C-alpha cells in the first residue's frame, strides 16, 4: 500500500521559489517574497533533514 507520512504529504503541497527558495502555498502563482514567477513543486523524494 502506498501510504505516505503526513509530513511528506504536506511537503507535496508546497511550491519553492527557484530564485530565493522561499516556500509558497500550492496555489501561489508567484513568490510571496520576491514575486518571482518561476516556482517549482516540492518533491518528497529527497530528505531535507540536512539543509544547508
Ligand atoms: Zn522568491
mmCIF file of the protein (N, C-alpha, C, O) and its ligand, coordinates in Angstrom:
data_MODEL
# 
_entry.id   MODEL 
# 
loop_
_entity.id 
_entity.type 
_entity.pdbx_number_of_molecules 
1 polymer     1 
2 non-polymer 1 
# 
_entity_poly.entity_id                      1 
_entity_poly.type                           'polypeptide(L)' 
_entity_poly.nstd_linkage                   no 
_entity_poly.nstd_monomer                   no 
_entity_poly.pdbx_seq_one_letter_code       
;(UNK)(UNK)(UNK)(UNK)(UNK)(UNK)(UNK)(UNK)(UNK)(UNK)(UNK)(UNK)(UNK)(UNK)(UNK)(UNK)
(UNK)(UNK)(UNK)(UNK)(UNK)(UNK)(UNK)(UNK)(UNK)(UNK)(UNK)(UNK)(UNK)(UNK)(UNK)(UNK)
(UNK)(UNK)(UNK)(UNK)(UNK)(UNK)(UNK)(UNK)(UNK)(UNK)(UNK)(UNK)(UNK)(UNK)(UNK)(UNK)
(UNK)(UNK)(UNK)(UNK)
;
_entity_poly.pdbx_seq_one_letter_code_can   XXXXXXXXXXXXXXXXXXXXXXXXXXXXXXXXXXXXXXXXXXXXXXXXXXXX 
_entity_poly.pdbx_strand_id                 A 
# 
loop_
_entity_poly_seq.entity_id 
_entity_poly_seq.num 
_entity_poly_seq.mon_id 
_entity_poly_seq.hetero 
1 1  UNK n 
1 2  UNK n 
1 3  UNK n 
1 4  UNK n 
1 5  UNK n 
1 6  UNK n 
1 7  UNK n 
1 8  UNK n 
1 9  UNK n 
1 10 UNK n 
1 11 UNK n 
1 12 UNK n 
1 13 UNK n 
1 14 UNK n 
1 15 UNK n 
1 16 UNK n 
1 17 UNK n 
1 18 UNK n 
1 19 UNK n 
1 20 UNK n 
1 21 UNK n 
1 22 UNK n 
1 23 UNK n 
1 24 UNK n 
1 25 UNK n 
1 26 UNK n 
1 27 UNK n 
1 28 UNK n 
1 29 UNK n 
1 30 UNK n 
1 31 UNK n 
1 32 UNK n 
1 33 UNK n 
1 34 UNK n 
1 35 UNK n 
1 36 UNK n 
1 37 UNK n 
1 38 UNK n 
1 39 UNK n 
1 40 UNK n 
1 41 UNK n 
1 42 UNK n 
1 43 UNK n 
1 44 UNK n 
1 45 UNK n 
1 46 UNK n 
1 47 UNK n 
1 48 UNK n 
1 49 UNK n 
1 50 UNK n 
1 51 UNK n 
1 52 UNK n 
# 
loop_
_struct_asym.id 
_struct_asym.entity_id 
A 1 
B 2 
# 
loop_
_chem_comp.id 
_chem_comp.type 
_chem_comp.mon_nstd_flag 
UNK 'L-peptide linking' . 
ZN  non-polymer         . 
# 
_pdbx_entity_nonpoly.entity_id   2 
_pdbx_entity_nonpoly.name        ? 
_pdbx_entity_nonpoly.comp_id     ZN 
# 
_pdbx_nonpoly_scheme.asym_id         B 
_pdbx_nonpoly_scheme.entity_id       2 
_pdbx_nonpoly_scheme.mon_id          ZN 
_pdbx_nonpoly_scheme.ndb_seq_num     1 
_pdbx_nonpoly_scheme.pdb_seq_num     101 
_pdbx_nonpoly_scheme.auth_seq_num    101 
_pdbx_nonpoly_scheme.pdb_mon_id      ZN 
_pdbx_nonpoly_scheme.auth_mon_id     ZN 
_pdbx_nonpoly_scheme.pdb_strand_id   A 
_pdbx_nonpoly_scheme.pdb_ins_code    . 
# 
loop_
_atom_site.group_PDB 
_atom_site.id 
_atom_site.type_symbol 
_atom_site.label_atom_id 
_atom_site.label_alt_id 
_atom_site.label_comp_id 
_atom_site.label_asym_id 
_atom_site.label_entity_id 
_atom_site.label_seq_id 
_atom_site.pdbx_PDB_ins_code 
_atom_site.Cartn_x 
_atom_site.Cartn_y 
_atom_site.Cartn_z 
_atom_site.occupancy 
_atom_site.B_iso_or_equiv 
_atom_site.pdbx_formal_charge 
_atom_site.auth_seq_id 
_atom_site.auth_comp_id 
_atom_site.auth_asym_id 
_atom_site.auth_atom_id 
_atom_site.pdbx_PDB_model_num 
ATOM   1   N  N  . UNK A 1 1  ? 0.843  -1.207 0.000   1.00 0.00 ? 1   UNK A N  1 
ATOM   2   C  CA . UNK A 1 1  ? 0.000  0.000  0.000   1.00 0.00 ? 1   UNK A CA 1 
ATOM   3   C  C  . UNK A 1 1  ? 0.874  1.252  0.000   1.00 0.00 ? 1   UNK A C  1 
ATOM   4   O  O  . UNK A 1 1  ? 1.850  1.333  0.745   1.00 0.00 ? 1   UNK A O  1 
ATOM   5   N  N  . UNK A 1 2  ? 0.536  2.184  -0.801  1.00 0.00 ? 2   UNK A N  1 
ATOM   6   C  CA . UNK A 1 2  ? 1.352  3.393  -0.875  1.00 0.00 ? 2   UNK A CA 1 
ATOM   7   C  C  . UNK A 1 2  ? 0.874  4.449  0.080   1.00 0.00 ? 2   UNK A C  1 
ATOM   8   O  O  . UNK A 1 2  ? 0.237  5.430  -0.304  1.00 0.00 ? 2   UNK A O  1 
ATOM   9   N  N  . UNK A 1 3  ? 1.194  4.229  1.326   1.00 0.00 ? 3   UNK A N  1 
ATOM   10  C  CA . UNK A 1 3  ? 0.753  5.208  2.324   1.00 0.00 ? 3   UNK A CA 1 
ATOM   11  C  C  . UNK A 1 3  ? 1.926  6.109  2.717   1.00 0.00 ? 3   UNK A C  1 
ATOM   12  O  O  . UNK A 1 3  ? 2.974  5.629  3.150   1.00 0.00 ? 3   UNK A O  1 
ATOM   13  N  N  . UNK A 1 4  ? 1.734  7.401  2.561   1.00 0.00 ? 4   UNK A N  1 
ATOM   14  C  CA . UNK A 1 4  ? 2.805  8.335  2.874   1.00 0.00 ? 4   UNK A CA 1 
ATOM   15  C  C  . UNK A 1 4  ? 2.571  9.000  4.226   1.00 0.00 ? 4   UNK A C  1 
ATOM   16  O  O  . UNK A 1 4  ? 1.430  9.250  4.615   1.00 0.00 ? 4   UNK A O  1 
ATOM   17  N  N  . UNK A 1 5  ? 3.629  9.275  4.915   1.00 0.00 ? 5   UNK A N  1 
ATOM   18  C  CA . UNK A 1 5  ? 3.511  10.022 6.177   1.00 0.00 ? 5   UNK A CA 1 
ATOM   19  C  C  . UNK A 1 5  ? 2.871  11.382 5.922   1.00 0.00 ? 5   UNK A C  1 
ATOM   20  O  O  . UNK A 1 5  ? 3.007  11.959 4.843   1.00 0.00 ? 5   UNK A O  1 
ATOM   21  N  N  . UNK A 1 6  ? 2.194  11.864 6.905   1.00 0.00 ? 6   UNK A N  1 
ATOM   22  C  CA . UNK A 1 6  ? 1.502  13.148 6.763   1.00 0.00 ? 6   UNK A CA 1 
ATOM   23  C  C  . UNK A 1 6  ? 2.493  14.268 6.437   1.00 0.00 ? 6   UNK A C  1 
ATOM   24  O  O  . UNK A 1 6  ? 2.182  15.189 5.681   1.00 0.00 ? 6   UNK A O  1 
ATOM   25  N  N  . UNK A 1 7  ? 3.668  14.173 7.010   1.00 0.00 ? 7   UNK A N  1 
ATOM   26  C  CA . UNK A 1 7  ? 4.670  15.215 6.784   1.00 0.00 ? 7   UNK A CA 1 
ATOM   27  C  C  . UNK A 1 7  ? 4.998  15.333 5.298   1.00 0.00 ? 7   UNK A C  1 
ATOM   28  O  O  . UNK A 1 7  ? 5.068  16.439 4.762   1.00 0.00 ? 7   UNK A O  1 
ATOM   29  N  N  . UNK A 1 8  ? 5.198  14.203 4.636   1.00 0.00 ? 8   UNK A N  1 
ATOM   30  C  CA . UNK A 1 8  ? 5.540  14.240 3.219   1.00 0.00 ? 8   UNK A CA 1 
ATOM   31  C  C  . UNK A 1 8  ? 4.386  14.765 2.384   1.00 0.00 ? 8   UNK A C  1 
ATOM   32  O  O  . UNK A 1 8  ? 4.584  15.503 1.420   1.00 0.00 ? 8   UNK A O  1 
ATOM   33  N  N  . UNK A 1 9  ? 3.199  14.381 2.761   1.00 0.00 ? 9   UNK A N  1 
ATOM   34  C  CA . UNK A 1 9  ? 2.039  14.872 2.005   1.00 0.00 ? 9   UNK A CA 1 
ATOM   35  C  C  . UNK A 1 9  ? 1.959  16.386 2.115   1.00 0.00 ? 9   UNK A C  1 
ATOM   36  O  O  . UNK A 1 9  ? 1.572  17.083 1.176   1.00 0.00 ? 9   UNK A O  1 
ATOM   37  N  N  . UNK A 1 10 ? 2.329  16.862 3.266   1.00 0.00 ? 10  UNK A N  1 
ATOM   38  C  CA . UNK A 1 10 ? 2.292  18.309 3.470   1.00 0.00 ? 10  UNK A CA 1 
ATOM   39  C  C  . UNK A 1 10 ? 3.323  18.988 2.562   1.00 0.00 ? 10  UNK A C  1 
ATOM   40  O  O  . UNK A 1 10 ? 3.052  20.037 1.978   1.00 0.00 ? 10  UNK A O  1 
ATOM   41  N  N  . UNK A 1 11 ? 4.481  18.390 2.455   1.00 0.00 ? 11  UNK A N  1 
ATOM   42  C  CA . UNK A 1 11 ? 5.553  18.968 1.637   1.00 0.00 ? 11  UNK A CA 1 
ATOM   43  C  C  . UNK A 1 11 ? 5.149  19.017 0.172   1.00 0.00 ? 11  UNK A C  1 
ATOM   44  O  O  . UNK A 1 11 ? 5.509  19.946 -0.552  1.00 0.00 ? 11  UNK A O  1 
ATOM   45  N  N  . UNK A 1 12 ? 4.401  18.015 -0.257  1.00 0.00 ? 12  UNK A N  1 
ATOM   46  C  CA . UNK A 1 12 ? 3.995  17.963 -1.658  1.00 0.00 ? 12  UNK A CA 1 
ATOM   47  C  C  . UNK A 1 12 ? 3.107  19.143 -2.038  1.00 0.00 ? 12  UNK A C  1 
ATOM   48  O  O  . UNK A 1 12 ? 3.008  19.496 -3.213  1.00 0.00 ? 12  UNK A O  1 
ATOM   49  N  N  . UNK A 1 13 ? 2.470  19.744 -1.059  1.00 0.00 ? 13  UNK A N  1 
ATOM   50  C  CA . UNK A 1 13 ? 1.584  20.868 -1.360  1.00 0.00 ? 13  UNK A CA 1 
ATOM   51  C  C  . UNK A 1 13 ? 2.294  22.202 -1.276  1.00 0.00 ? 13  UNK A C  1 
ATOM   52  O  O  . UNK A 1 13 ? 1.698  23.213 -0.906  1.00 0.00 ? 13  UNK A O  1 
ATOM   53  N  N  . UNK A 1 14 ? 3.576  22.199 -1.624  1.00 0.00 ? 14  UNK A N  1 
ATOM   54  C  CA . UNK A 1 14 ? 4.348  23.433 -1.489  1.00 0.00 ? 14  UNK A CA 1 
ATOM   55  C  C  . UNK A 1 14 ? 5.087  23.753 -2.778  1.00 0.00 ? 14  UNK A C  1 
ATOM   56  O  O  . UNK A 1 14 ? 5.556  22.853 -3.474  1.00 0.00 ? 14  UNK A O  1 
ATOM   57  N  N  . UNK A 1 15 ? 5.186  25.019 -3.086  1.00 0.00 ? 15  UNK A N  1 
ATOM   58  C  CA . UNK A 1 15 ? 5.971  25.453 -4.233  1.00 0.00 ? 15  UNK A CA 1 
ATOM   59  C  C  . UNK A 1 15 ? 7.201  26.201 -3.732  1.00 0.00 ? 15  UNK A C  1 
ATOM   60  O  O  . UNK A 1 15 ? 7.123  27.030 -2.826  1.00 0.00 ? 15  UNK A O  1 
ATOM   61  N  N  . UNK A 1 16 ? 8.332  25.886 -4.346  1.00 0.00 ? 16  UNK A N  1 
ATOM   62  C  CA . UNK A 1 16 ? 9.569  26.531 -3.929  1.00 0.00 ? 16  UNK A CA 1 
ATOM   63  C  C  . UNK A 1 16 ? 10.025 27.523 -4.994  1.00 0.00 ? 16  UNK A C  1 
ATOM   64  O  O  . UNK A 1 16 ? 10.075 27.190 -6.178  1.00 0.00 ? 16  UNK A O  1 
ATOM   65  N  N  . UNK A 1 17 ? 10.350 28.720 -4.578  1.00 0.00 ? 17  UNK A N  1 
ATOM   66  C  CA . UNK A 1 17 ? 10.850 29.737 -5.496  1.00 0.00 ? 17  UNK A CA 1 
ATOM   67  C  C  . UNK A 1 17 ? 12.249 29.357 -5.948  1.00 0.00 ? 17  UNK A C  1 
ATOM   68  O  O  . UNK A 1 17 ? 13.120 29.071 -5.126  1.00 0.00 ? 17  UNK A O  1 
ATOM   69  N  N  . UNK A 1 18 ? 12.461 29.354 -7.259  1.00 0.00 ? 18  UNK A N  1 
ATOM   70  C  CA . UNK A 1 18 ? 13.783 28.973 -7.773  1.00 0.00 ? 18  UNK A CA 1 
ATOM   71  C  C  . UNK A 1 18 ? 14.809 30.065 -7.516  1.00 0.00 ? 18  UNK A C  1 
ATOM   72  O  O  . UNK A 1 18 ? 16.015 29.837 -7.609  1.00 0.00 ? 18  UNK A O  1 
ATOM   73  N  N  . UNK A 1 19 ? 14.326 31.224 -7.199  1.00 0.00 ? 19  UNK A N  1 
ATOM   74  C  CA . UNK A 1 19 ? 15.238 32.357 -7.027  1.00 0.00 ? 19  UNK A CA 1 
ATOM   75  C  C  . UNK A 1 19 ? 15.709 32.493 -5.586  1.00 0.00 ? 19  UNK A C  1 
ATOM   76  O  O  . UNK A 1 19 ? 16.906 32.601 -5.321  1.00 0.00 ? 19  UNK A O  1 
ATOM   77  N  N  . UNK A 1 20 ? 14.745 32.486 -4.650  1.00 0.00 ? 20  UNK A N  1 
ATOM   78  C  CA . UNK A 1 20 ? 15.127 32.734 -3.254  1.00 0.00 ? 20  UNK A CA 1 
ATOM   79  C  C  . UNK A 1 20 ? 14.791 31.562 -2.345  1.00 0.00 ? 20  UNK A C  1 
ATOM   80  O  O  . UNK A 1 20 ? 14.989 31.634 -1.132  1.00 0.00 ? 20  UNK A O  1 
ATOM   81  N  N  . UNK A 1 21 ? 14.272 30.464 -2.941  1.00 0.00 ? 21  UNK A N  1 
ATOM   82  C  CA . UNK A 1 21 ? 13.999 29.250 -2.168  1.00 0.00 ? 21  UNK A CA 1 
ATOM   83  C  C  . UNK A 1 21 ? 12.904 29.410 -1.121  1.00 0.00 ? 21  UNK A C  1 
ATOM   84  O  O  . UNK A 1 21 ? 12.794 28.601 -0.200  1.00 0.00 ? 21  UNK A O  1 
ATOM   85  N  N  . UNK A 1 22 ? 12.114 30.430 -1.264  1.00 0.00 ? 22  UNK A N  1 
ATOM   86  C  CA . UNK A 1 22 ? 11.021 30.619 -0.312  1.00 0.00 ? 22  UNK A CA 1 
ATOM   87  C  C  . UNK A 1 22 ? 9.888  29.646 -0.593  1.00 0.00 ? 22  UNK A C  1 
ATOM   88  O  O  . UNK A 1 22 ? 9.555  29.373 -1.747  1.00 0.00 ? 22  UNK A O  1 
ATOM   89  N  N  . UNK A 1 23 ? 9.306  29.131 0.470   1.00 0.00 ? 23  UNK A N  1 
ATOM   90  C  CA . UNK A 1 23 ? 8.175  28.225 0.306   1.00 0.00 ? 23  UNK A CA 1 
ATOM   91  C  C  . UNK A 1 23 ? 6.891  29.027 0.107   1.00 0.00 ? 23  UNK A C  1 
ATOM   92  O  O  . UNK A 1 23 ? 6.587  29.948 0.864   1.00 0.00 ? 23  UNK A O  1 
ATOM   93  N  N  . UNK A 1 24 ? 6.161  28.657 -0.915  1.00 0.00 ? 24  UNK A N  1 
ATOM   94  C  CA . UNK A 1 24 ? 4.883  29.297 -1.163  1.00 0.00 ? 24  UNK A CA 1 
ATOM   95  C  C  . UNK A 1 24 ? 3.791  28.235 -1.183  1.00 0.00 ? 24  UNK A C  1 
ATOM   96  O  O  . UNK A 1 24 ? 4.073  27.053 -1.378  1.00 0.00 ? 24  UNK A O  1 
ATOM   97  N  N  . UNK A 1 25 ? 2.567  28.649 -0.985  1.00 0.00 ? 25  UNK A N  1 
ATOM   98  C  CA . UNK A 1 25 ? 1.473  27.690 -0.995  1.00 0.00 ? 25  UNK A CA 1 
ATOM   99  C  C  . UNK A 1 25 ? 1.286  27.134 -2.410  1.00 0.00 ? 25  UNK A C  1 
ATOM   100 O  O  . UNK A 1 25 ? 1.704  27.742 -3.395  1.00 0.00 ? 25  UNK A O  1 
ATOM   101 N  N  . UNK A 1 26 ? 0.650  25.972 -2.480  1.00 0.00 ? 26  UNK A N  1 
ATOM   102 C  CA . UNK A 1 26 ? 0.477  25.305 -3.767  1.00 0.00 ? 26  UNK A CA 1 
ATOM   103 C  C  . UNK A 1 26 ? -0.315 26.165 -4.757  1.00 0.00 ? 26  UNK A C  1 
ATOM   104 O  O  . UNK A 1 26 ? -0.156 26.040 -5.971  1.00 0.00 ? 26  UNK A O  1 
ATOM   105 N  N  . UNK A 1 27 ? -1.147 27.020 -4.230  1.00 0.00 ? 27  UNK A N  1 
ATOM   106 C  CA . UNK A 1 27 ? -1.989 27.849 -5.087  1.00 0.00 ? 27  UNK A CA 1 
ATOM   107 C  C  . UNK A 1 27 ? -1.288 29.129 -5.531  1.00 0.00 ? 27  UNK A C  1 
ATOM   108 O  O  . UNK A 1 27 ? -1.828 29.892 -6.333  1.00 0.00 ? 27  UNK A O  1 
ATOM   109 N  N  . UNK A 1 28 ? -0.099 29.358 -5.016  1.00 0.00 ? 28  UNK A N  1 
ATOM   110 C  CA . UNK A 1 28 ? 0.609  30.595 -5.335  1.00 0.00 ? 28  UNK A CA 1 
ATOM   111 C  C  . UNK A 1 28 ? 1.054  30.615 -6.790  1.00 0.00 ? 28  UNK A C  1 
ATOM   112 O  O  . UNK A 1 28 ? 1.529  29.605 -7.309  1.00 0.00 ? 28  UNK A O  1 
ATOM   113 N  N  . UNK A 1 29 ? 0.904  31.743 -7.442  1.00 0.00 ? 29  UNK A N  1 
ATOM   114 C  CA . UNK A 1 29 ? 1.356  31.876 -8.834  1.00 0.00 ? 29  UNK A CA 1 
ATOM   115 C  C  . UNK A 1 29 ? 2.727  32.530 -8.891  1.00 0.00 ? 29  UNK A C  1 
ATOM   116 O  O  . UNK A 1 29 ? 3.436  32.438 -9.893  1.00 0.00 ? 29  UNK A O  1 
ATOM   117 N  N  . UNK A 1 30 ? 3.085  33.188 -7.804  1.00 0.00 ? 30  UNK A N  1 
ATOM   118 C  CA . UNK A 1 30 ? 4.407  33.801 -7.762  1.00 0.00 ? 30  UNK A CA 1 
ATOM   119 C  C  . UNK A 1 30 ? 4.907  33.831 -6.329  1.00 0.00 ? 30  UNK A C  1 
ATOM   120 O  O  . UNK A 1 30 ? 4.127  33.691 -5.386  1.00 0.00 ? 30  UNK A O  1 
ATOM   121 N  N  . UNK A 1 31 ? 6.201  34.014 -6.172  1.00 0.00 ? 31  UNK A N  1 
ATOM   122 C  CA . UNK A 1 31 ? 6.800  34.026 -4.853  1.00 0.00 ? 31  UNK A CA 1 
ATOM   123 C  C  . UNK A 1 31 ? 6.267  35.185 -4.028  1.00 0.00 ? 31  UNK A C  1 
ATOM   124 O  O  . UNK A 1 31 ? 6.184  36.321 -4.496  1.00 0.00 ? 31  UNK A O  1 
ATOM   125 N  N  . UNK A 1 32 ? 5.915  34.875 -2.811  1.00 0.00 ? 32  UNK A N  1 
ATOM   126 C  CA . UNK A 1 32 ? 5.365  35.916 -1.942  1.00 0.00 ? 32  UNK A CA 1 
ATOM   127 C  C  . UNK A 1 32 ? 6.462  36.860 -1.447  1.00 0.00 ? 32  UNK A C  1 
ATOM   128 O  O  . UNK A 1 32 ? 6.186  37.955 -0.957  1.00 0.00 ? 32  UNK A O  1 
ATOM   129 N  N  . UNK A 1 33 ? 7.688  36.420 -1.584  1.00 0.00 ? 33  UNK A N  1 
ATOM   130 C  CA . UNK A 1 33 ? 8.795  37.218 -1.068  1.00 0.00 ? 33  UNK A CA 1 
ATOM   131 C  C  . UNK A 1 33 ? 9.422  38.105 -2.142  1.00 0.00 ? 33  UNK A C  1 
ATOM   132 O  O  . UNK A 1 33 ? 9.623  39.301 -1.934  1.00 0.00 ? 33  UNK A O  1 
ATOM   133 N  N  . UNK A 1 34 ? 9.729  37.501 -3.299  1.00 0.00 ? 34  UNK A N  1 
ATOM   134 C  CA . UNK A 1 34 ? 10.405 38.273 -4.343  1.00 0.00 ? 34  UNK A CA 1 
ATOM   135 C  C  . UNK A 1 34 ? 9.561  38.406 -5.609  1.00 0.00 ? 34  UNK A C  1 
ATOM   136 O  O  . UNK A 1 34 ? 9.997  39.010 -6.588  1.00 0.00 ? 34  UNK A O  1 
ATOM   137 N  N  . UNK A 1 35 ? 8.356  37.843 -5.587  1.00 0.00 ? 35  UNK A N  1 
ATOM   138 C  CA . UNK A 1 35 ? 7.430  37.962 -6.722  1.00 0.00 ? 35  UNK A CA 1 
ATOM   139 C  C  . UNK A 1 35 ? 7.931  37.242 -7.972  1.00 0.00 ? 35  UNK A C  1 
ATOM   140 O  O  . UNK A 1 35 ? 7.420  37.472 -9.068  1.00 0.00 ? 35  UNK A O  1 
ATOM   141 N  N  . UNK A 1 36 ? 8.906  36.391 -7.816  1.00 0.00 ? 36  UNK A N  1 
ATOM   142 C  CA . UNK A 1 36 ? 9.419  35.605 -8.941  1.00 0.00 ? 36  UNK A CA 1 
ATOM   143 C  C  . UNK A 1 36 ? 8.360  34.584 -9.347  1.00 0.00 ? 36  UNK A C  1 
ATOM   144 O  O  . UNK A 1 36 ? 7.750  33.944 -8.491  1.00 0.00 ? 36  UNK A O  1 
ATOM   145 N  N  . UNK A 1 37 ? 8.144  34.435 -10.635 1.00 0.00 ? 37  UNK A N  1 
ATOM   146 C  CA . UNK A 1 37 ? 7.047  33.567 -11.091 1.00 0.00 ? 37  UNK A CA 1 
ATOM   147 C  C  . UNK A 1 37 ? 7.491  32.138 -11.382 1.00 0.00 ? 37  UNK A C  1 
ATOM   148 O  O  . UNK A 1 37 ? 6.656  31.272 -11.644 1.00 0.00 ? 37  UNK A O  1 
ATOM   149 N  N  . UNK A 1 38 ? 8.774  31.887 -11.339 1.00 0.00 ? 38  UNK A N  1 
ATOM   150 C  CA . UNK A 1 38 ? 9.266  30.548 -11.650 1.00 0.00 ? 38  UNK A CA 1 
ATOM   151 C  C  . UNK A 1 38 ? 9.349  29.707 -10.376 1.00 0.00 ? 38  UNK A C  1 
ATOM   152 O  O  . UNK A 1 38 ? 10.397 29.610 -9.739  1.00 0.00 ? 38  UNK A O  1 
ATOM   153 N  N  . UNK A 1 39 ? 8.219  29.109 -10.028 1.00 0.00 ? 39  UNK A N  1 
ATOM   154 C  CA . UNK A 1 39 ? 8.172  28.263 -8.836  1.00 0.00 ? 39  UNK A CA 1 
ATOM   155 C  C  . UNK A 1 39 ? 8.181  26.804 -9.256  1.00 0.00 ? 39  UNK A C  1 
ATOM   156 O  O  . UNK A 1 39 ? 7.661  26.445 -10.312 1.00 0.00 ? 39  UNK A O  1 
ATOM   157 N  N  . UNK A 1 40 ? 8.767  25.984 -8.430  1.00 0.00 ? 40  UNK A N  1 
ATOM   158 C  CA . UNK A 1 40 ? 8.752  24.547 -8.728  1.00 0.00 ? 40  UNK A CA 1 
ATOM   159 C  C  . UNK A 1 40 ? 8.097  23.813 -7.571  1.00 0.00 ? 40  UNK A C  1 
ATOM   160 O  O  . UNK A 1 40 ? 8.249  24.202 -6.413  1.00 0.00 ? 40  UNK A O  1 
ATOM   161 N  N  . UNK A 1 41 ? 7.360  22.738 -7.892  1.00 0.00 ? 41  UNK A N  1 
ATOM   162 C  CA . UNK A 1 41 ? 6.721  21.941 -6.843  1.00 0.00 ? 41  UNK A CA 1 
ATOM   163 C  C  . UNK A 1 41 ? 7.756  21.214 -6.019  1.00 0.00 ? 41  UNK A C  1 
ATOM   164 O  O  . UNK A 1 41 ? 8.753  20.717 -6.543  1.00 0.00 ? 41  UNK A O  1 
ATOM   165 N  N  . UNK A 1 42 ? 7.512  21.157 -4.732  1.00 0.00 ? 42  UNK A N  1 
ATOM   166 C  CA . UNK A 1 42 ? 8.423  20.469 -3.836  1.00 0.00 ? 42  UNK A CA 1 
ATOM   167 C  C  . UNK A 1 42 ? 8.191  18.977 -3.912  1.00 0.00 ? 42  UNK A C  1 
ATOM   168 O  O  . UNK A 1 42 ? 7.065  18.504 -3.760  1.00 0.00 ? 42  UNK A O  1 
ATOM   169 N  N  . UNK A 1 43 ? 9.273  18.230 -4.152  1.00 0.00 ? 43  UNK A N  1 
ATOM   170 C  CA . UNK A 1 43 ? 9.132  16.778 -4.212  1.00 0.00 ? 43  UNK A CA 1 
ATOM   171 C  C  . UNK A 1 43 ? 9.592  16.157 -2.907  1.00 0.00 ? 43  UNK A C  1 
ATOM   172 O  O  . UNK A 1 43 ? 10.515 16.640 -2.250  1.00 0.00 ? 43  UNK A O  1 
ATOM   173 N  N  . UNK A 1 44 ? 8.929  15.084 -2.558  1.00 0.00 ? 44  UNK A N  1 
ATOM   174 C  CA . UNK A 1 44 ? 9.233  14.420 -1.288  1.00 0.00 ? 44  UNK A CA 1 
ATOM   175 C  C  . UNK A 1 44 ? 10.198 13.263 -1.493  1.00 0.00 ? 44  UNK A C  1 
ATOM   176 O  O  . UNK A 1 44 ? 10.238 12.332 -0.689  1.00 0.00 ? 44  UNK A O  1 
ATOM   177 N  N  . UNK A 1 45 ? 10.974 13.322 -2.570  1.00 0.00 ? 45  UNK A N  1 
ATOM   178 C  CA . UNK A 1 45 ? 11.907 12.235 -2.853  1.00 0.00 ? 45  UNK A CA 1 
ATOM   179 C  C  . UNK A 1 45 ? 13.123 12.286 -1.932  1.00 0.00 ? 45  UNK A C  1 
ATOM   180 O  O  . UNK A 1 45 ? 13.459 11.307 -1.265  1.00 0.00 ? 45  UNK A O  1 
ATOM   181 N  N  . UNK A 1 46 ? 13.770 13.439 -1.910  1.00 0.00 ? 46  UNK A N  1 
ATOM   182 C  CA . UNK A 1 46 ? 14.953 13.573 -1.079  1.00 0.00 ? 46  UNK A CA 1 
ATOM   183 C  C  . UNK A 1 46 ? 14.583 14.041 0.319   1.00 0.00 ? 46  UNK A C  1 
ATOM   184 O  O  . UNK A 1 46 ? 13.587 14.735 0.518   1.00 0.00 ? 46  UNK A O  1 
ATOM   185 N  N  . UNK A 1 47 ? 15.388 13.657 1.260   1.00 0.00 ? 47  UNK A N  1 
ATOM   186 C  CA . UNK A 1 47 ? 15.185 14.142 2.614   1.00 0.00 ? 47  UNK A CA 1 
ATOM   187 C  C  . UNK A 1 47 ? 15.879 15.488 2.765   1.00 0.00 ? 47  UNK A C  1 
ATOM   188 O  O  . UNK A 1 47 ? 16.999 15.681 2.293   1.00 0.00 ? 47  UNK A O  1 
ATOM   189 N  N  . UNK A 1 48 ? 15.210 16.396 3.415   1.00 0.00 ? 48  UNK A N  1 
ATOM   190 C  CA . UNK A 1 48 ? 15.802 17.707 3.605   1.00 0.00 ? 48  UNK A CA 1 
ATOM   191 C  C  . UNK A 1 48 ? 16.230 17.911 5.049   1.00 0.00 ? 48  UNK A C  1 
ATOM   192 O  O  . UNK A 1 48 ? 16.267 19.033 5.554   1.00 0.00 ? 48  UNK A O  1 
ATOM   193 N  N  . UNK A 1 49 ? 16.544 16.825 5.687   1.00 0.00 ? 49  UNK A N  1 
ATOM   194 C  CA . UNK A 1 49 ? 16.918 16.909 7.099   1.00 0.00 ? 49  UNK A CA 1 
ATOM   195 C  C  . UNK A 1 49 ? 18.220 17.674 7.274   1.00 0.00 ? 49  UNK A C  1 
ATOM   196 O  O  . UNK A 1 49 ? 18.414 18.385 8.261   1.00 0.00 ? 49  UNK A O  1 
ATOM   197 N  N  . UNK A 1 50 ? 19.111 17.516 6.297   1.00 0.00 ? 50  UNK A N  1 
ATOM   198 C  CA . UNK A 1 50 ? 20.400 18.200 6.407   1.00 0.00 ? 50  UNK A CA 1 
ATOM   199 C  C  . UNK A 1 50 ? 20.264 19.709 6.263   1.00 0.00 ? 50  UNK A C  1 
ATOM   200 O  O  . UNK A 1 50 ? 20.728 20.481 7.102   1.00 0.00 ? 50  UNK A O  1 
ATOM   201 N  N  . UNK A 1 51 ? 19.620 20.102 5.183   1.00 0.00 ? 51  UNK A N  1 
ATOM   202 C  CA . UNK A 1 51 ? 19.539 21.522 4.919   1.00 0.00 ? 51  UNK A CA 1 
ATOM   203 C  C  . UNK A 1 51 ? 20.937 22.072 4.663   1.00 0.00 ? 51  UNK A C  1 
ATOM   204 O  O  . UNK A 1 51 ? 21.874 21.288 4.517   1.00 0.00 ? 51  UNK A O  1 
ATOM   205 N  N  . UNK A 1 52 ? 21.106 23.353 4.605   1.00 0.00 ? 52  UNK A N  1 
ATOM   206 C  CA . UNK A 1 52 ? 22.471 23.877 4.458   1.00 0.00 ? 52  UNK A CA 1 
ATOM   207 C  C  . UNK A 1 52 ? 22.520 25.335 4.863   1.00 0.00 ? 52  UNK A C  1 
ATOM   208 O  O  . UNK A 1 52 ? 23.583 25.954 4.809   1.00 0.00 ? 52  UNK A O  1 
HETATM 209 ZN ZN . ZN  B 2 .  ? 11.321 34.175 -4.326  1.00 0.00 ? 101 ZN  A ZN 1 
# 
